[in-house]
């Protein structure tokens, strides 16, 4: 209302000074005729650019969260779960850390998705994994409180898969004396979580390589895919 009244007052003053109401109405309609074009520009161009910028900011925040996860918990969990993969050497050959670039990120993820993991939950190693997951559980729960992760379904699903492994290990009692049925069940749980971790890790590494090369070099050395004892 204030803006409309201000516009009417300006037009009134213009008519009082110049005494050309026909010109005033001509240019008024001229301006009104351009309003649909202005709306189109704002809606389809400027608004789209603003949405792209906003999405870039959200992606930046999501990448920071994912980076924090792998720095504080994800790398150690992934390394621990890699001990249960009996064909880890083949996976190491498949995932070449030095070749991880944004251009082939999808290709590497596709190769991981089609890889035949051979997961066996060795009872002797389960206690160590359970202790690690119990230690990191509160930290992972705090990540889920971040609303930005609602737009990253794959990362959230991966976190829940890891939580499920943690819960199963906590509820199984003496892990060194598990029956074969429980070992098979836990093997399937790890099989669900470990590839999901790798998929997110591939995206995380590509992000570091493009934006933070110095952090990429440090993360590469902690990877289970370039550890000397696993490449022999």
Residue, then its C-alpha position, 0 to 999 in steps of 0.5 A: x500500500x505504501x509503495x502504491x500510494x507513493x507511486x500515485x503521489x509521484x504521478x500526481x506531482x508530475x501532472x501538476x508540474x508538466x500538465x501532460x496526463x496523456x504522456x503520463x498514462x502512455x508511459x505508465x501503460x508502457x511500463x505495465x506492458x513490460x511487467x510480464x517480461x520482468x516477471x519471466x526474467x525474475x522467475x525463470x532466470x534470476x530465481x534459477x540462478x539463486x537456486x543454483x547458488x543456494x544448492x551449491x552452498x548446501x552441497x558445500x555444507x554436506x561435503x563438510x559434514x561428510x568430510x568430518x564423518x570420514x575424518x573422525x569415524x568413517x576411515x577407521x570404520x571402513x578400515x575395520x570392515x575391510x578386514x572381513x572382506x576376503x577378496x580385499x586384494x581384488x578390491x584394492x586393484x579395482x579402486x586405484x586411489x591415484x586415479x580418483x577424479x571427478x570425471x570418473x567418480x561415477x565409473x568407480x562407484x559403478x565398479x564398486x556396486x558390481x564388485x562381488x564382495x566376499x564378507x565373512x564375519x570372523x568372530x575373533x575380529x567382531x569384538x574389535x569392530x563392535x568396540x569401535x562402532x560403540x565408540x563412534x556411535x554418539x558422534x554419528x548420531x550427532x551428524x544425523x541431527x543436521x538438517x542438510x543431510x535430509x537431501x543426501x539420502x545415500x549418506x543417511x542410508x549408509x549411516x543407518x547401515x553402520x548403526x545396524x551393524x553396531x546394534x547387532x554386535x551389541x545385542x549378540x552377547x559373546x561374539x567369539x562363541x556365535x553360532x554359524x547362523x549369527x555369523x551369516x547374519x552379521x556377514x550380511x549386515x557388514x556386506x550392506x554397510x561396507x560397500x555403502x561406506x566405500x561409495x560415499x568414500x569415493x565421492x568424498x575423495x573426489x571432492x577432496x582432490x578437486x577442492x583440497x588437494x593437501x587433505x586428499x593426500x593425507x586421506x589417501x594414506x589412511x585408505x584401506x585400498x593403498x595400505x602396503x600389507x594389502x597390496x602385496 
